[in-house]
Each structure stands twice: as structure tokens, then as C-alpha cells.
Amino acid sequence: MTQGLPSAILLSTVPLSLLPKTLSLTALSESQVNATRRRAIYQASSYYDTGTILDEHGDPFDLGPTLSPLWAYVAQVRRDVADRADVIASFTVEVLDGPVGSVAWSMTPAVSVLLDTDEPLVWDFDVVNNDDPAFPSTWRATVWRGPVSVIQDVTRS
């Protein structure tokens, strides 16, 4: 692990007999933001962050042929957990380097302007099975999550 980055957090264990290894994803955020620290997003500004999804041994999880395009990566902001609140904003997610588990999530100013600075918000990043027959059809894992602070923008053009 790179010095200065937080320890990976074990988030789920899903043993699947059809896979060569047990799928127990952990996550490491390269910006050093994890579930114990508040994520800050400037309202009406661009937002970008990256991270690495790790397997149960702490090695990069290959997002290549196994997880793409049969899998989706979803990151959302809500006022509360999914069963109690509607989506306020969604991040755009992209796989940067599939074989090393590297992903990015971002938000445009047109999306971040929707975030309210006066109420507490939460976010998470999920890996979701769309149509991979090697996994249960309902399989989903949250690899990052936590509170969000929204900071009002000061500068206008």
C-alpha cells in the first residue's frame, strides 16, 4: 500500500463457487477520503475523485473482462439511506484501468448545484451485477460510503 493512504476497509464477503476466488471487495481512496471522513463538494463546481477496488487479499481487483460491460458502477448522493430518501445527485463513474481496479467518479457543475448546503447528505459507490452469469443476478457491493459536506461557491464569472 502507498504510504499515507488509509487502510483498506473490508466491506463485504460474498463467496461464489463459480469464481476462481472469493469476491470480498475492499476500497482504497487515493484522495485519502474514506468512510470516516466527510467528503466535501463545492456547490456549482466540478468534482473528481479516484480510487482502487481491492480483492480480499488487498490486491487490485481486476475490473477487466470479468466485470465489464456486464457490471455497473453507481455512485449517488441522498439525504438518507436508499430506502428512506430519493436520489439528489448521481456521480458519473468510469473505469480508468480495469486490470488494476482503478475507477473515477465525478460531478459536473450542473449536477453539484442541486446539492443543498443546509442539510446533511450521504453518498456511496456500488458495484452492481447487470448481467454476469457467473454471479448471482442480485449481487451488489458498496465499496465507498460516507457523509457529504456541500460548500457554497463564492466566485462567480
VOBA-1610 file (N, C-alpha, C; in pm, whole numbers, padded with zeros to 5 digits, always signed):
BEGIN
Met+00083-00118+00000Met+00000+00000+00000Met+00088+00124+00000Thr+00042+00228-00064Thr+00115+00353-00070Thr+00113+00421+00066Gln+00228+00471+00107Gln+00237+00538+00236Gln+00147+00659+00240Gly+00080+00680+00353Gly-00005+00796+00371Gly-00150+00771+00337Leu-00181+00661+00269Leu-00319+00632+00237Leu-00383+00553+00349Pro-00513+00565+00368Pro-00580+00494+00477Pro-00580+00344+00452Ser-00590+00268+00558Ser-00602+00124+00545Ser-00730+00090+00472Ala-00726-00013+00390Ala-00846-00055+00318Ala-00950-00104+00418Ile-01076-00087+00384Ile-01186-00124+00473Ile-01257-00244+00412Leu-01266-00355+00485Leu-01338-00471+00437Leu-01487-00441+00443Leu-01556-00453+00329Leu-01695-00412+00325Leu-01793-00527+00304Ser-01753-00634+00239Ser-01847-00743+00221Ser-01772-00871+00186Thr-01831-00984+00218Thr-01776-01112+00182Thr-01886-01191+00114Val-01865-01224-00012Val-01965-01296-00089Val-01896-01415-00154Pro-01891-01534-00088Pro-01826-01648-00152Pro-01911-01699-00268Leu-01850-01711-00384Leu-01921-01756-00502Leu-01844-01874-00562Ser-01905-01989-00563Ser-01835-02110-00606Ser-01795-02108-00753Leu-01858-02027-00836Leu-01826-02023-00977Leu-01704-01939-01009Leu-01654-01865-00913Leu-01542-01777-00937Leu-01411-01839-00893Pro-01300-01798-00954Pro-01172-01851-00912Pro-01133-01808-00772Lys-01182-01694-00725Lys-01156-01655-00588Lys-01280-01593-00525Thr-01281-01589-00394Thr-01393-01530-00321Thr-01397-01381-00350Leu-01515-01329-00374Leu-01531-01188-00403Leu-01559-01113-00275Ser-01454-01057-00216Ser-01465-00978-00094Ser-01399-00845-00125Leu-01476-00749-00168Leu-01419-00622-00212Leu-01387-00530-00096Thr-01276-00461-00109Thr-01240-00354-00019Thr-01212-00233-00107Ala-01191-00119-00046Ala-01170+00000-00126Ala-01063+00088-00066Leu-00990+00156-00152Leu-00887+00249-00110Leu-00903+00375-00192Ser-00930+00486-00128Ser-00947+00611-00199Ser-00814+00682-00208Glu-00773+00714-00328Glu-00643+00778-00347Glu-00640+00922-00297Ser-00755+00982-00274Ser-00755+01118-00219Ser-00757+01115-00067Gln-00742+00995-00008Gln-00739+00974+00136Gln-00872+01005+00203Val-00982+00997+00130Val-01114+01017+00187Val-01177+00880+00200Asn-01215+00841+00324Asn-01278+00711+00342Asn-01406+00729+00423Ala-01463+00619+00468Ala-01593+00624+00537Ala-01589+00702+00667Thr-01472+00729+00722Thr-01466+00801+00849Thr-01443+00951+00830Arg-01424+00997+00709Arg-01401+01139+00684Arg-01510+01195+00594Arg-01547+01317+00616Arg-01653+01381+00540Arg-01601+01424+00403Arg-01674+01390+00299Arg-01642+01431+00162Arg-01696+01572+00140Ala-01617+01661+00084Ala-01660+01799+00060Ala-01675+01822-00090Ile-01791+01874-00128Ile-01819+01906-00267Ile-01859+02054-00272Tyr-01794+02130-00359Tyr-01831+02270-00376Tyr-01952+02278-00469Gln-02057+02343-00420Gln-02180+02358-00497Gln-02151+02436-00625Ala-02208+02390-00736Ala-02193+02452-00868Ala-02050+02447-00922Ser-01969+02351-00872Ser-01833+02332-00920Ser-01815+02188-00965Ser-01713+02165-01045Ser-01680+02029-01087Ser-01621+01953-00968Tyr-01645+01822-00964Tyr-01589+01736-00860Tyr-01531+01612-00928Tyr-01415+01566-00882Tyr-01350+01449-00939Tyr-01271+01377-00830Asp-01282+01244-00825Asp-01204+01165-00731Asp-01176+01029-00793Thr-01074+00961-00745Thr-01039+00830-00796Thr-01018+00734-00680Gly-01023+00606-00710Gly-01000+00505-00609Gly-00965+00372-00672Thr-00921+00278-00590Thr-00886+00145-00633Thr-00970+00044-00557Ile-01034-00047-00628Ile-01111-00153-00565Ile-01017-00272-00547Leu-01013-00325-00427Leu-00921-00433-00392Leu-00997-00562-00364Asp-00929-00675-00383Asp-00990-00804-00350Asp-00966-00838-00203Glu-01007-00957-00163Glu-00998-00996-00023Glu-00856-01007+00029His-00756-01008-00060His-00616-01016-00019His-00549-00879-00019Gly-00624-00776-00054Gly-00568-00641-00061Gly-00501-00612-00194Asp-00519-00702-00291Asp-00463-00681-00424Asp-00565-00610-00512Pro-00520-00535-00613Pro-00616-00470-00703Pro-00712-00571-00764Phe-00841-00539-00764Phe-00944-00626-00819Phe-00959-00597-00968Asp-00940-00698-01050Asp-00944-00683-01196Asp-01086-00654-01243Leu-01108-00534-01293Leu-01238-00493-01346Leu-01247-00516-01496Gly-01147-00582-01551Gly-01141-00605-01695Gly-01254-00691-01747Pro-01223-00800-01818Pro-01326-00879-01884Pro-01432-00935-01790Thr-01398-00962-01664Thr-01494-01021-01572Thr-01606-00925-01535Leu-01576-00797-01517Leu-01675-00703-01467Leu-01723-00600-01568Ser-01682-00612-01692Ser-01724-00511-01787Ser-01758-00578-01919Pro-01865-00547-01986Pro-01970-00450-01959Pro-02088-00510-01884Leu-02071-00625-01826Leu-02182-00691-01757Leu-02208-00632-01619Trp-02127-00538-01578Trp-02139-00477-01446Trp-02159-00328-01456Ala-02220-00269-01354Ala-02239-00124-01349Ala-02172-00071-01223Tyr-02132+00052-01229Tyr-02072+00122-01115Tyr-02160+00244-01091Val-02219+00253-00973Val-02318+00356-00943Val-02276+00430-00817Ala-02277+00563-00823Ala-02246+00646-00705Ala-02351+00757-00697Gln-02413+00769-00579Gln-02523+00864-00562Gln-02511+00941-00430Val-02577+01057-00428Val-02591+01138-00307Val-02739+01142-00271Arg-02768+01123-00141Arg-02906+01126-00090Arg-02906+01197+00046Arg-03025+01228+00094Arg-03039+01286+00229Arg-03026+01179+00336Asp-03058+01054+00301Asp-03055+00942+00394Asp-03029+00816+00312Val-03028+00700+00375Val-03004+00575+00304Val-03111+00552+00198Ala-03082+00464+00103Ala-03165+00445-00016Ala-03311+00413+00012Asp-03340+00339+00118Asp-03481+00303+00142Asp-03559+00415+00209Arg-03492+00527+00241Arg-03562+00637+00307Arg-03551+00771+00235Ala-03481+00775+00122Ala-03463+00904+00055Ala-03442+00887-00095Asp-03487+00987-00170Asp-03467+00988-00315Asp-03326+01033-00348Val-03282+00999-00468Val-03150+01042-00517Val-03154+01193-00541Ile-03058+01263-00486Ile-03045+01407-00510Ile-02956+01431-00631Ala-02845+01357-00637Ala-02750+01371-00747Ala-02675+01240-00766Ser-02633+01217-00889Ser-02553+01098-00921Ser-02418+01141-00974Phe-02317+01064-00937Phe-02183+01084-00993Phe-02175+01011-01126Thr-02093+01061-01217Thr-02057+00987-01337Thr-01940+00899-01297Val-01946+00770-01330Val-01842+00676-01291Val-01776+00619-01415Glu-01643+00606-01413Glu-01572+00543-01523Glu-01461+00454-01470Val-01433+00347-01543Val-01322+00260-01511Val-01199+00320-01578Leu-01097+00354-01498Leu-00975+00415-01552Leu-00877+00310-01602Asp-00857+00206-01521Asp-00764+00098-01555Asp-00821-00031-01496Gly-00899-00103-01576Gly-00969-00223-01531Gly-00882-00327-01463Pro-00768-00366-01521Pro-00687-00470-01460Pro-00634-00437-01320Val-00622-00308-01287Val-00574-00273-01152Val-00685-00217-01063Gly-00813-00230-01107Gly-00926-00191-01024Gly-00943-00042-01005Ser-00890+00038-01094Ser-00892+00183-01079Ser-01018+00244-01142Val-01089+00324-01062Val-01212+00389-01108Val-01209+00538-01071Ala-01294+00615-01138Ala-01309+00758-01107Ala-01456+00789-01097Trp-01491+00885-01013Trp-01629+00933-01005Trp-01622+01085-01005Ser-01716+01145-01080Ser-01712+01290-01097Ser-01853+01347-01099Met-01858+01480-01089Met-01985+01551-01091Met-01961+01684-01163Thr-02051+01719-01253Thr-02040+01845-01325Thr-02101+01958-01240Pro-02071+02083-01272Pro-02134+02194-01201Pro-02286+02190-01210Ala-02340+02146-01324Ala-02486+02139-01340Ala-02549+02038-01244Val-02472+01939-01202Val-02522+01841-01106Val-02495+01886-00963Ser-02375+01935-00935Ser-02342+01974-00797Ser-02424+02093-00748Val-02478+02173-00840Val-02563+02285-00799Val-02692+02236-00732Leu-02730+02111-00758Leu-02851+02053-00699Leu-02835+02017-00551Leu-02711+02015-00502Leu-02685+01977-00364Leu-02715+02091-00269Asp-02788+02063-00163Asp-02828+02163-00064Asp-02720+02176+00043Thr-02679+02298+00069Thr-02574+02321+00169Thr-02627+02322+00311Asp-02758+02322+00330Asp-02815+02336+00464Asp-02858+02206+00529Glu-02841+02093+00462Glu-02884+01969+00523Glu-02778+01861+00508Pro-02772+01769+00603Pro-02672+01662+00594Pro-02705+01568+00477Leu-02600+01526+00407Leu-02616+01436+00294Leu-02523+01317+00310Val-02554+01206+00242Val-02468+01088+00242Val-02447+01044+00098Trp-02342+00967+00075Trp-02311+00917-00059Trp-02261+00774-00047Asp-02267+00701-00159Asp-02197+00573-00167Asp-02167+00539-00312Phe-02079+00441-00328Phe-02034+00392-00458Phe-02055+00242-00458Asp-02138+00191-00548Asp-02171+00048-00554Asp-02122-00015-00683Val-02084-00142-00672Val-02057-00227-00787Val-02179-00318-00799Val-02244-00320-00917Val-02373-00389-00934Val-02365-00485-01052Asn-02413-00608-01031Asn-02419-00705-01140Asn-02535-00671-01234Asn-02503-00643-01360Asn-02606-00618-01461Asn-02651-00748-01526Asp-02552-00829-01569Asp-02590-00949-01643Asp-02476-01052-01649Asp-02390-01057-01548Asp-02280-01153-01547Asp-02332-01285-01491Pro-02341-01390-01574Pro-02397-01517-01528Pro-02313-01589-01424Ala-02188-01549-01405Ala-02102-01612-01305Ala-02134-01565-01163Phe-02218-01463-01150Phe-02254-01407-01020Phe-02406-01413-01004Pro-02455-01415-00880Pro-02600-01406-00859Pro-02653-01277-00922Ser-02771-01281-00981Ser-02824-01165-01053Ser-02850-01045-00962Thr-02865-01068-00833Thr-02892-00958-00740Thr-02766-00911-00667Trp-02647-00957-00707Trp-02526-00923-00634Trp-02491-00776-00648Arg-02458-00712-00535Arg-02423-00571-00529Arg-02331-00551-00409Ala-02233-00464-00421Ala-02143-00433-00308Ala-02118-00284-00302Thr-02123-00227-00183Thr-02086-00088-00161Thr-01938-00086-00124Val-01857-00012-00201Val-01714-00008-00173Val-01666+00124-00114Trp-01743+00230-00129Trp-01715+00356-00060Trp-01848+00412-00012Arg-01844+00484+00100Arg-01966+00547+00152Arg-01927+00649+00257Gly-02021+00736+00291Gly-01994+00831+00398Gly-02075+00958+00386Pro-02052+01050+00477Pro-02123+01179+00476Pro-02066+01273+00370Val-02147+01371+00330Val-02106+01472+00233Val-02131+01610+00292Ser-02031+01696+00282Ser-02049+01838+00314Ser-02056+01912+00182Val-02152+02001+00169Val-02163+02083+00049Val-02126+02225+00089Ile-02032+02280+00016Ile-01980+02414+00046Ile-02027+02508-00064Gln-02089+02620-00026Gln-02137+02716-00125Gln-02019+02779-00199Asp-02038+02795-00328Asp-01938+02858-00411Asp-01936+03009-00384Val-01818+03069-00392Val-01804+03212-00366Val-01784+03288-00497Thr-01693+03239-00581Thr-01657+03308-00704Thr-01759+03285-00814Arg-01797+03391-00883Arg-01886+03384-00998Arg-01815+03446-01117Ser-01847+03397-01236Ser-01783+03453-01355Ser-01863+03567-01412
//
